[in-house]
């Protein structure tokens, strides 16, 4: 049933309930309508406008539809939404608060989570995973914590989520009754995440310039308009390690891992050592950073790519 048909049938049912109609009335109505549609005796044609004939047919159809709905007592209540499962939360979520300083929550489909705002920790985040559960009433619980460390999950398909704490204030290490946690799903891509233009927490910004040292790129970055996350960890003056992922399982099963380095003539090279594109470098000939954003321009000779030819990366931490 289309939305228009749903609105129409709902309106007809609402109108019908306001009118006292017996089964005998309905039988008579159907009989008369049937006689008009399929007459059993010849009738004298009348000179009526064609528009009235079309309108009469439309009204007849609507009345018959209303009668059928009345007789079958169609339930207009939509099915209840199914209970949430850990798989619904799988991916990378950003705490959508200006005071979060880049905290990301990582959920796995089998019911584990980890939290970090440090790109150094990202590379071994699977070691910090802890179990969680979602029970009746969409109550989120971390079993290893006290019973009061619970919150109700409110999940929206566009990619937003809130955790509302349960229990008394300050009874729990993580959840307290005076704080509501708000999130945006970043990866896999969601509508809310794809429309993100900057992180709510703003780091010190500089005029856009080419990075001189690879450590200027250290951090977690989201390719604007996508679910692609790039995490860079500084390892030496000339090189860094990176993890690239676009489906939300980077901490446990990244799409690509490798080394990152700056080109002598300017630009950035991502050299994958793990993943499907192993050995196929992604080369950016133009790179500008403000500290909060990273602008990249793909080189024509690049073997790999992480998005469009040109893109903007948003710093997450």
Number of C-alpha atoms within 10 A of each C-alpha: 7 7 8 9 10 12 11 14 19 17 12 18 18 11 11 15 10 8 8 7 11 9 9 9 11 16 12 12 15 16 12 13 16 14 12 12 11 9 11 9 6 6 7 5 6 6 6 8 8 9 8 10 11 11 11 12 13 11 12 17 13 15 16 16 15 19 19 13 17 16 11 8 10 12 9 10 6 6 7 6 6 7 12 18 16 18 13 14 20 23 24 28 25 25 22 22 15 11 11 15 18 24 18 25 19 26 26 23 14 13 18 19 23 19 19 16 18 18 22 18 15 25 20 12 18 19 12 13 18 15 15 19 16 19 15 9 11 17 19 23 21 19 13 10 13 12 13 20 22 24 24 18 21 15 16 11 11 14 20 20 21 18 19 20 24 20 15 13 13 13 15 18 10 14 22 20 15 10 12 13 15 16 22 24 29 30 26 21 21 18 17 17 24 21 12 17 15 15 22 17 17 16 16 7 11 11 9 15 13 17 19 12 15 21 18 14 24 22 22 25 23 29 26 22 20 21 23 23 28 25 25 26 24 22 15 12 10 13 17 20 21 24 26 24 22 23 19 25 20 26 23 16 14 18 19 21 24 19 19 26 22 23 15 8 8 15 21 24 20 26 22 24 15 14 15 10 17 14 15 16 20 21 25 24 19 17 21 18 20 18 21 20 25 22 19 22 18 24 19 10 11 14 13 18 16 18 14 11 12 14 17 21 23 22 27 27 22
